Amino acid sequence: MTSDLRDRKATLRSRLLAARRAVSAEDRAVEAAALAAHVAALDVRPDQTVCAFLPVGSEPGDASWLDGLRCRVLLPIVTGDAPLDWAVHTGALAQAGLGLLEPTGPRLGASAIARASLVLVPALAVSVAGVRLGKGKGHYDRSLPLVKAPLVAVVRDAEVLAEVPAEPHDVLMNGVLTPSVGLRWL
């Protein structure tokens, strides 16, 4: 990655993280309720699998959206520099490293994401062309190439941008889920 691209991504991440920290608790609660309603309305059958995530800190949404998924839900487990591991969400969560919560069910391995019917992906931003900007740790970058299902970035409405700096390894999102609009295919 060139120094210019790295700088552009770092600047954009800083700006987006600052904007997220400025969102009030009241607005976050309204957004979380809206996202939960949109997730509950997704066209997912009970026999399908959705890979989702638990929003952390200032990320949009909260754990309540998992209740709306009437299917098998897998949640990620961070495994260092390897692709994410996945486990079935049974409702029980345990404290993990990096201040995260993770499912307590048996680990299914990194390849479990390949069997998903839909993957909800955390993002700081997504472009209208589907380029996703993550937090820069590469956890999803190592996992998303395994996916054959639609990838949906979950962001705030203002985080859908005209352009996001892209690298060759970036996997494009097929859709975006926002509090005001819900699911929009890109």
BAFI-972380 format. One line per 8 residues: number of its first residue (from 1); their letters; for each residue x, y, z of N, C-alpha, C, O. Coordinates in Angstrom, 3 decimals. Each point is the difference from the previous one (the first is absolute). Example, Ala and Ser with C-alpha at 12.3 -4.5 7.8 and 13.67 -1.06 7.14 Angstrom:
% residues 2
1 = as = 13.190 -5.690 7.800 -0.890 1.190 0.000 0.900 1.200 0.000 1.036 -0.019 0.665  -1.386 1.069 -1.385 0.820 1.190 0.060 -0.770 1.090 0.730 0.509 1.108 0.169
END
This chain:
% residues 186
1 = mtsdlrdr = 0.857 -1.165 0.000 -0.857 1.165 0.000 0.905 1.230 0.000 0.976 0.070 0.747  -1.314 0.881 -1.586 0.798 1.213 -0.086 -0.212 0.859 1.235 -1.017 -0.108 0.685  1.985 0.951 -0.417 -0.075 0.903 1.147 -1.194 0.939 -0.133 -0.674 0.293 0.988  0.411 0.181 -2.211 -1.129 0.907 -0.229 -1.325 -0.684 0.315 -0.860 0.589 0.654  0.688 -1.819 -1.111 -1.231 -0.738 0.258 -0.144 -0.272 1.496 -1.090 0.144 0.555  2.165 -0.529 0.088 -0.029 -0.264 1.441 -0.400 1.272 0.757 -0.794 -0.061 0.938  1.339 1.204 -1.343 -0.331 1.276 0.638 -1.463 0.376 -0.232 -0.677 0.470 0.914  0.193 -0.680 -2.140 -1.399 0.323 -0.298 -0.956 -0.854 0.836 -1.003 0.497 0.512
9 = katlrsrl = 1.324 -1.784 -0.381 -0.839 -0.886 0.806 0.049 0.406 1.475 -1.034 0.038 0.667  2.218 0.262 -0.162 0.143 0.395 1.406 -0.764 1.286 0.292 -0.658 0.114 1.034  0.743 0.850 -1.940 -0.724 1.261 0.170 -1.503 -0.235 -0.002 -0.721 0.549 0.833  0.253 -1.361 -1.762 -1.428 -0.297 -0.083 -0.459 -0.751 1.251 -1.055 0.313 0.551  1.834 -1.302 -0.097 -0.357 -0.725 1.227 -0.110 0.949 1.190 -0.953 -0.080 0.775  1.920 0.970 -0.631 -0.016 0.951 1.123 -1.249 0.866 -0.037 -0.650 0.212 1.024  0.319 0.286 -2.211 -1.175 0.859 -0.146 -1.279 -0.758 0.333 -0.870 0.521 0.698  0.755 -1.746 -1.195 -1.196 -0.802 0.237 -0.134 -0.409 1.465 -1.099 0.021 0.555
17 = laarravs = 2.209 -0.391 0.068 -0.047 -0.379 1.411 -0.375 1.185 0.876 -0.747 -0.158 0.966  1.255 1.345 -1.290 -0.372 1.200 0.754 -1.487 0.298 -0.150 -0.669 0.357 0.970  0.158 -0.503 -2.177 -1.427 0.232 -0.235 -0.836 -1.028 0.772 -1.053 0.341 0.539  1.507 -1.575 -0.484 -0.734 -1.027 0.742 -0.027 0.311 1.493 -1.025 -0.179 0.657  2.142 0.641 -0.127 0.044 0.334 1.427 -0.930 1.160 0.333 -0.441 0.132 1.141  0.143 0.701 -2.116 -0.862 1.168 0.222 -1.489 -0.336 -0.029 -0.823 0.846 0.348  0.461 -2.059 -0.754 -1.413 -0.391 -0.051 -0.493 -0.204 1.433 0.612 -0.730 0.780  -1.715 1.379 -0.448 -0.540 -0.076 1.364 -0.532 -1.395 0.308 -0.313 -0.772 -0.907
25 = aedravea = 0.215 0.463 2.176 -0.553 -1.280 0.434 -1.447 -0.143 -0.461 -0.432 -1.094 -0.363  -0.316 2.192 0.376 -1.389 -0.045 -0.464 -0.074 -0.354 -1.480 -0.805 -0.839 -0.405  1.650 1.486 -0.405 0.014 -0.297 -1.435 0.444 -1.434 -0.254 -0.534 -0.664 -0.888  1.501 0.181 1.652 0.448 -1.386 -0.156 -1.133 -0.974 0.289 -0.156 -1.003 -0.696  -0.634 1.299 1.723 -1.127 -0.875 0.346 -1.043 -0.017 -1.117 -0.544 -1.055 -0.329  0.268 2.216 -0.249 -0.957 0.077 -1.111 0.528 -0.784 -1.198 -0.741 -0.757 -0.628  2.016 0.937 0.313 0.618 -0.732 -1.113 -0.035 -1.507 0.242 -0.302 -0.774 -0.908  0.613 0.363 2.142 0.017 -1.430 0.319 -1.383 -0.609 -0.183 -0.125 -1.105 -0.527
33 = aalaahva = -0.912 1.813 0.955 -1.363 -0.502 -0.169 -0.354 -0.100 -1.482 -0.617 -0.974 -0.430  1.009 1.979 -0.345 -0.275 -0.021 -1.438 0.733 -1.157 -0.678 -0.584 -0.711 -0.818  1.854 0.520 1.153 0.756 -1.102 -0.593 -0.593 -1.351 0.392 -0.069 -0.912 -0.824  -0.359 0.781 2.078 -0.620 -1.259 0.440 -1.257 -0.292 -0.815 -0.248 -1.145 -0.376  -0.539 2.177 0.106 -1.212 -0.186 -0.814 0.363 -0.389 -1.428 -0.642 -0.870 -0.588  1.656 1.504 0.035 0.424 -0.336 -1.367 0.549 -1.434 -0.078 -0.277 -0.722 -0.958  1.050 0.319 1.963 0.544 -1.363 0.010 -1.137 -1.011 0.094 0.024 -1.025 -0.682  -1.018 1.307 1.520 -1.144 -0.909 0.143 -0.775 -0.145 -1.305 -0.647 -1.022 -0.230
41 = aldvrpdq = 0.710 2.044 -0.623 -0.726 -0.025 -1.269 0.802 -0.632 -1.144 -0.517 -0.129 -1.110  1.758 -0.261 1.360 0.801 -0.622 -1.058 -0.653 -1.293 -0.472 -0.626 -0.719 0.779  0.780 0.443 -2.048 -0.570 -1.200 -0.603 0.935 -1.180 0.243 0.757 -0.410 -0.880  -0.833 -0.128 2.109 0.846 -1.125 0.383 -0.905 -1.109 0.523 -0.850 0.223 0.862  1.051 -1.410 -1.396 -0.808 -1.149 0.415 0.596 -0.653 1.263 1.197 0.128 0.256  -2.026 -0.821 0.525 0.495 -0.662 1.212 1.100 -1.029 -0.255 0.815 -0.257 0.886  -0.778 -0.337 -2.083 1.016 -1.005 -0.299 1.314 0.609 -0.499 0.934 -0.731 -0.328  -0.858 2.053 0.270 1.209 0.662 -0.478 0.894 0.435 1.163 -0.409 -0.010 1.162
49 = tvcaflpv = 1.630 0.389 -1.508 0.974 0.473 0.975 0.399 1.422 -0.340 0.285 0.324 -1.153  -0.268 0.519 2.173 0.481 1.372 -0.148 1.206 0.187 0.905 -0.057 -0.307 1.191  1.134 0.803 -1.749 1.141 0.415 0.806 -0.232 1.464 0.351 -0.175 0.839 -0.884  0.174 -0.545 2.161 -0.259 1.353 0.474 1.148 0.402 0.929 1.047 -0.646 0.010  -1.241 1.692 0.752 1.005 0.454 0.960 -0.702 0.750 1.109 -1.150 0.413 -0.150  1.836 -0.237 1.253 -0.494 0.794 1.117 0.632 1.381 -0.087 1.217 0.122 0.138  -2.011 0.920 -0.364 0.577 1.340 -0.070 0.750 0.347 1.293 -0.422 -0.355 1.100  1.529 1.051 -1.268 0.865 0.363 1.117 0.162 1.514 0.039 0.130 0.647 -1.039
57 = gsepgdas = -0.139 -0.096 2.234 0.260 1.428 0.158 -0.986 0.851 -0.768 -1.209 -0.080 0.212  1.735 0.893 -1.104 -0.835 0.942 -0.749 -0.517 -0.560 -1.324 -0.569 0.743 -0.801  0.759 -2.052 0.557 -0.542 -0.601 -1.219 -1.521 0.074 0.030 -0.598 -0.120 1.069  -0.035 0.314 -2.213 -1.462 0.047 -0.018 -0.607 -1.357 0.338 0.523 -1.048 -0.379  -1.638 1.094 1.100 -0.707 -1.213 0.366 0.352 -0.475 1.400 0.825 0.593 0.694  -1.475 -1.679 -0.302 0.314 -0.651 1.268 -0.396 -1.473 -0.108 -0.466 -0.449 -1.047  0.653 -0.284 2.119 -0.239 -1.445 -0.031 -1.457 -0.357 -0.256 -0.294 -1.141 -0.359  -0.631 2.091 0.536 -1.425 -0.313 -0.188 -0.325 -0.423 -1.429 -0.990 -0.697 -0.223
65 = wldglrcr = 1.806 1.104 -0.750 -0.320 -0.365 -1.378 0.126 -1.505 -0.231 -0.602 -0.532 -0.933  1.374 -0.159 1.770 0.136 -1.446 -0.149 -1.324 -0.714 0.262 -0.259 -1.069 -0.551  -0.578 1.676 1.402 -1.295 -0.601 0.316 -0.917 -0.056 -1.218 -0.873 -0.864 -0.079  1.063 1.775 -0.867 -0.858 0.038 -1.186 0.378 -1.002 -1.067 -0.755 -0.211 -0.948  1.903 -0.403 1.087 0.437 -0.991 -0.982 -0.568 -1.352 0.397 0.449 -0.614 0.967  -1.425 0.164 -1.709 -0.680 -1.266 0.305 0.644 -1.122 -0.817 -0.653 -0.685 -0.788  1.948 0.528 1.007 0.769 -1.001 -0.728 1.213 -0.342 0.856 0.116 0.456 1.138  0.765 -1.244 -1.679 1.260 -0.320 0.678 0.911 1.215 -0.142 0.254 0.470 -1.110
73 = vllpivtg = 0.233 0.030 2.233 0.859 1.182 -0.001 1.386 -0.396 0.490 0.152 -0.613 1.057  0.857 0.977 -1.850 1.388 -0.207 0.404 0.600 1.350 0.351 -0.247 1.002 -0.671  1.046 -0.993 1.742 0.709 1.205 0.412 1.495 -0.253 -0.069 0.455 -1.129 0.186  0.316 2.189 -0.456 1.440 -0.171 -0.174 0.750 -0.108 1.327 -0.436 0.488 1.043  1.573 -1.147 -1.140 0.954 -0.082 1.098 1.344 0.410 -0.584 0.485 -0.617 -0.948  0.111 1.654 1.511 1.294 0.501 -0.485 1.086 -0.986 0.409 0.097 -0.396 1.162  0.716 0.010 -2.138 1.044 -1.003 0.226 1.364 0.542 -0.402 0.769 -0.690 -0.670  -0.468 1.895 1.066 1.294 0.587 -0.342 0.055 0.396 -1.456 -0.910 0.659 -0.505
81 = dapldwav = 1.972 -1.056 -0.175 0.193 0.378 -1.394 -0.615 -0.997 -0.982 0.152 0.154 -1.212  -0.836 -1.159 1.717 -0.642 -0.990 -0.861 -1.398 0.506 -0.383 -0.494 0.954 0.601  -0.144 -1.581 -1.591 -1.399 0.346 -0.272 -0.842 -0.207 1.257 0.373 -0.773 0.882  -1.499 1.459 -0.804 -0.895 -0.128 1.142 -0.498 -1.433 0.137 -0.254 -0.675 -0.997  0.119 0.222 2.217 -0.667 -1.255 0.294 -1.474 0.357 0.197 -0.327 1.173 0.175  -0.554 -2.149 -0.201 -1.441 0.242 0.133 -0.607 -1.020 0.941 0.438 -1.149 0.058  -1.464 1.583 0.689 -0.737 -0.896 0.887 -1.479 0.355 -0.070 -0.361 1.144 -0.279  -0.489 -2.130 0.532 -1.436 0.222 -0.008 -0.380 0.872 1.193 0.457 -0.223 1.121
89 = htgalaqa = -1.295 1.212 -1.381 -0.503 0.859 1.072 -1.176 -0.704 0.661 -1.055 -0.178 -0.608  1.250 -0.217 1.857 -1.051 -0.678 0.762 -0.654 0.947 0.999 -0.934 -0.384 0.705  1.417 1.605 -0.644 -0.490 0.970 0.973 1.017 0.253 1.095 -0.010 1.063 0.621  0.879 -2.015 -0.377 1.026 0.163 1.031 1.245 0.631 -0.608 0.461 -0.398 -1.070  0.071 1.387 1.774 1.205 0.696 -0.458 1.007 0.051 1.135 -0.368 0.022 1.174  1.637 -0.004 -1.539 1.072 0.083 0.987 0.917 1.162 -0.358 0.160 0.346 -1.171  0.434 0.247 2.191 0.969 1.073 -0.220 1.229 -0.584 -0.692 0.492 -1.062 0.382  -0.010 1.753 -1.385 1.171 -0.452 -0.755 1.032 1.124 -0.015 -0.202 1.043 0.623
97 = glgllept = 1.282 -1.250 -1.319 1.026 1.022 -0.119 -0.496 1.204 -0.784 -1.037 -0.064 -0.660  1.767 1.143 0.734 -0.296 1.243 -0.718 -1.339 0.613 0.420 -0.554 0.820 -0.732  0.026 -1.203 1.898 -1.264 0.539 0.471 -1.211 -0.533 -0.747 -1.070 0.608 0.050  1.215 -1.712 -0.728 -1.079 -0.585 -0.798 -0.749 -1.058 0.788 0.526 -0.573 0.955  -1.749 0.325 -1.363 -0.753 -1.149 0.468 0.004 -1.025 -1.123 -0.024 0.358 -1.177  0.053 -1.630 1.543 -0.035 -1.029 -1.043 -0.935 -1.123 0.424 -0.259 -0.185 1.189  -0.245 -0.563 -2.163 -0.904 -1.100 0.311 0.740 -1.110 0.751 1.203 -0.195 -0.173  -1.957 -0.529 1.013 0.623 -1.053 0.800 -0.137 -1.378 -0.635 0.549 -0.975 0.513
105 = gprlgasa = -1.268 0.885 -1.614 -0.193 -1.292 -0.657 1.290 -0.529 -0.606 1.018 0.692 -0.013  -1.063 -1.916 -0.486 1.192 -0.593 -0.598 0.467 0.805 -1.220 -0.805 0.515 -0.776  2.101 -0.428 0.641 0.569 0.696 -1.153 -0.137 -0.870 -1.242 0.216 -1.212 0.024  -0.588 1.891 -1.118 -0.257 -0.712 -1.252 1.129 0.151 -1.011 -0.009 -0.652 -1.044  0.977 1.505 1.346 1.109 0.224 -0.912 -0.243 1.161 -0.941 -1.124 0.481 -0.143  2.186 -0.043 -0.492 -0.061 1.147 -0.907 -0.860 -0.276 -1.226 -0.594 0.921 -0.559  0.522 -2.165 0.143 -0.752 -0.326 -1.220 -1.514 0.042 0.209 -0.744 -0.082 -0.977  0.268 0.206 2.202 -1.452 0.040 0.249 -0.662 1.169 -0.716 -1.168 -0.089 -0.378
113 = iaraslvl = 1.898 1.182 0.189 -0.556 1.171 -0.680 -0.361 -0.324 -1.452 -0.875 0.641 -0.582  1.545 -1.625 0.005 -0.254 -0.371 -1.397 -1.375 -0.630 -0.186 -0.504 -0.054 -1.122  -0.112 -0.423 2.203 -1.310 -0.651 -0.095 -1.151 0.948 0.332 -1.156 -0.419 0.055  1.470 1.687 0.166 -1.034 0.983 0.343 -0.832 0.367 -1.224 0.476 -0.042 -1.134  -1.733 0.405 1.395 -0.891 0.505 -1.047 0.085 1.515 -0.117 -0.356 0.577 -1.027  0.835 0.063 2.100 0.130 1.452 0.061 1.037 0.319 1.061 0.063 -0.669 1.032  0.750 1.687 -1.279 1.000 0.424 0.976 -0.176 1.488 0.262 0.107 0.819 -0.913  -0.378 -0.475 2.174 -0.059 1.392 0.441 1.391 0.366 0.488 0.548 -0.659 0.884
121 = vpalavsv = 0.025 1.712 -1.462 1.398 0.329 0.212 0.140 1.379 0.661 -0.564 0.977 -0.491  1.305 -0.891 1.590 0.232 1.320 0.582 0.892 0.826 -0.915 0.882 -0.531 -0.674  -1.121 1.821 0.661 0.803 0.888 -0.836 -0.024 1.393 0.594 -0.937 0.372 0.706  1.975 0.395 -0.998 -0.003 1.428 0.336 -0.688 0.783 -1.100 -0.625 1.030 0.250  0.747 -1.528 -1.473 -0.627 0.644 -1.153 -0.054 -1.007 -1.133 0.708 -1.007 -0.002  -1.568 1.307 -0.959 -0.067 -0.784 -1.229 -0.308 0.981 -1.127 -0.787 0.931 0.169  1.412 -1.149 -1.307 -0.262 0.872 -1.145 -1.215 -0.507 -0.757 -0.434 -1.136 0.188  -0.105 1.982 -1.038 -1.137 -0.411 -0.828 0.402 -1.093 -0.985 -0.862 -0.664 -0.576
129 = agvrlgkg = 2.157 0.476 0.382 0.498 -1.083 -0.852 0.260 -1.276 0.792 0.376 -1.021 -0.577  -0.575 1.070 1.923 0.170 -1.195 0.819 1.341 -0.143 0.698 0.241 -1.019 0.647  0.639 2.006 -0.758 1.294 -0.085 0.678 -0.226 0.272 1.485 -0.573 1.024 0.371  1.024 -1.941 0.469 -0.180 0.084 1.447 1.269 0.495 0.668 1.107 -0.401 -0.360  -1.283 1.276 1.336 1.107 0.427 0.849 -0.246 -0.564 1.382 -0.987 0.333 0.655  1.902 -1.200 -0.212 -0.086 -0.560 1.345 0.879 0.786 0.948 0.453 1.101 -0.313  -0.222 -1.676 1.463 0.811 0.676 1.017 1.494 -0.147 -0.246 0.808 0.636 0.677  -0.439 -1.466 -1.637 1.404 -0.078 -0.371 0.777 -1.156 0.609 1.214 -0.085 -0.181
137 = kghydrsl = -1.879 -0.793 0.889 0.695 -1.142 0.620 0.052 -1.213 -0.929 0.799 -0.909 0.225  -1.636 0.879 -1.263 0.051 -1.062 -0.996 -0.766 -1.264 0.333 0.068 -0.969 -0.756  -0.807 0.946 1.880 -0.722 -1.219 0.376 -0.989 -0.420 -1.092 -0.019 -1.161 -0.407  -0.791 2.093 -0.058 -0.966 -0.335 -1.054 0.679 -0.126 -1.362 -0.452 -0.784 -0.835  1.517 1.530 0.594 0.720 -0.121 -1.267 0.493 -1.429 -0.211 0.053 -0.478 -1.134  0.306 -0.201 2.213 0.476 -1.378 -0.112 -1.142 -0.999 -0.109 0.213 -1.131 -0.436  -1.418 1.525 0.822 -1.141 -0.924 0.006 -0.910 0.137 -1.206 -0.519 -1.002 -0.493  0.316 2.204 0.012 -0.974 0.238 -1.067 0.314 -0.703 -1.320 -0.936 -0.320 -0.732
145 = plvkaplv = 2.204 0.062 0.384 0.234 -0.740 -1.250 -0.595 -1.408 0.004 -0.140 -0.606 -1.063  -0.209 0.077 2.227 -0.592 -1.339 0.096 -1.492 -0.011 -0.308 -0.584 -1.069 -0.177  -0.042 2.246 0.111 -1.458 0.122 -0.082 -0.500 -0.063 -1.432 0.583 0.586 -0.912  -1.687 -1.318 0.741 -0.684 -0.052 -1.295 -1.344 0.728 0.072 -0.590 0.310 -1.035  0.107 -0.038 2.239 -1.306 0.624 0.236 0.095 1.518 -0.115 1.101 0.550 -0.030  -2.248 0.135 -0.035 0.017 1.463 -0.004 0.632 0.558 1.275 -0.231 -0.497 1.103  1.022 1.528 -1.287 0.671 0.705 1.094 -0.678 1.350 0.182 -0.123 0.773 -0.950  -0.318 -0.490 2.174 -0.710 1.240 0.284 0.731 0.764 1.096 0.094 -0.474 1.132
153 = avvrdaev = 0.420 1.646 -1.460 0.669 0.859 0.975 -1.056 0.703 0.840 -1.010 0.466 -0.527  1.240 -0.389 1.822 -0.911 0.683 0.920 0.665 1.299 0.442 1.033 -0.010 0.669  -1.645 1.128 -1.055 0.554 1.320 0.305 -1.134 0.982 0.285 -1.176 -0.298 -0.209  1.561 1.462 0.687 -0.970 1.089 0.132 -0.237 0.593 -1.387 0.806 -0.179 -0.912  -1.913 0.879 0.773 -0.347 0.589 -1.295 1.105 0.893 -0.544 0.294 -0.048 -1.194  0.324 0.859 2.042 1.048 0.924 -0.428 1.305 -0.708 -0.352 0.927 0.629 -0.510  -0.846 -1.928 0.778 1.219 -0.758 -0.273 -0.038 -0.725 -1.346 0.915 -0.755 -0.330  -1.964 0.984 -0.434 -0.047 -0.460 -1.395 0.575 1.157 -0.817 -0.618 1.058 -0.114
161 = laevpaep = 1.795 -1.269 -0.447 0.765 1.070 -0.641 0.089 -0.190 -1.510 -0.153 -1.109 -0.513  0.398 2.185 -0.170 0.185 -0.071 -1.454 1.224 -0.841 -0.338 0.002 -0.739 -0.985  1.036 0.855 1.802 1.244 -0.722 -0.279 0.683 -0.380 1.301 -0.020 0.755 0.973  0.629 -1.943 -0.966 0.821 -0.488 1.097 1.286 -0.519 -0.639 -0.060 -0.728 -0.991  1.225 1.088 1.539 1.253 -0.506 -0.572 0.007 -1.532 -0.017 -0.357 -0.641 0.989  0.763 0.070 -2.111 -0.046 -1.456 -0.166 1.395 -0.562 -0.231 0.882 0.650 -0.560  -0.725 -1.894 1.020 1.222 -0.765 -0.236 -0.378 -1.264 -0.771 -1.164 -0.402 -0.002  2.134 -0.222 -0.649 -0.315 -1.191 -0.798 -0.652 -1.128 0.803 -0.796 -0.759 -0.554
169 = hdvlmngv = 1.114 0.631 1.846 -0.556 -1.100 0.794 -1.425 0.271 0.496 -0.638 -0.905 0.539  0.133 2.115 -0.708 -1.329 0.338 0.509 -1.078 -0.807 -0.725 -0.027 -0.071 -1.228  -0.854 -0.529 2.016 -1.140 -0.738 -0.528 -1.187 0.956 0.001 -0.326 0.594 1.027  -0.310 -0.450 -2.170 -1.105 0.946 -0.119 -1.255 -0.497 0.710 -0.307 -1.192 -0.010  -0.409 2.125 0.624 -1.281 -0.276 0.626 -1.078 -0.025 -1.084 0.082 0.725 -0.992  -1.079 -1.563 1.195 -1.136 -0.067 -0.927 -1.127 0.925 0.420 -0.842 0.381 -0.814  0.833 -0.021 2.095 -1.067 0.840 0.517 0.458 0.765 1.212 1.096 -0.208 0.519  -1.965 1.102 -0.079 0.259 0.796 1.191 -1.282 0.068 0.808 -1.090 0.133 -0.557
177 = ltpsvglr = 1.224 -0.224 1.874 -1.128 0.074 0.915 0.201 1.246 0.869 0.992 0.107 0.722  -1.934 0.826 -0.796 0.092 1.231 0.783 -1.296 0.195 0.798 -1.041 -0.550 -0.360  1.109 1.338 1.447 -1.194 0.203 0.818 -1.177 0.620 -0.748 -1.136 -0.432 0.194  1.371 1.421 -1.032 -1.116 0.678 -0.666 -0.540 -0.740 -1.207 -1.212 -0.031 -0.214  2.081 -0.559 -0.569 -0.417 -0.619 -1.264 -0.251 -1.489 0.139 -0.839 -0.554 -0.710  1.547 -0.097 1.605 -0.064 -1.463 0.087 0.967 -0.610 -0.992 1.070 0.559 -0.243  -1.425 -1.690 -0.333 0.879 -0.690 -0.949 -0.131 0.616 -1.383 -1.097 0.147 -0.539  2.233 0.204 -0.013 0.055 0.515 -1.373 1.095 -0.780 -0.718 1.140 -0.058 0.461
185 = wl = -1.498 -0.538 -1.589 0.996 -0.735 -0.784 0.816 1.000 -0.808 -0.537 0.977 -0.523  1.816 -1.226 0.430 0.909 0.895 -0.727 0.202 -0.493 -1.422 0.733 0.621 -0.770
END
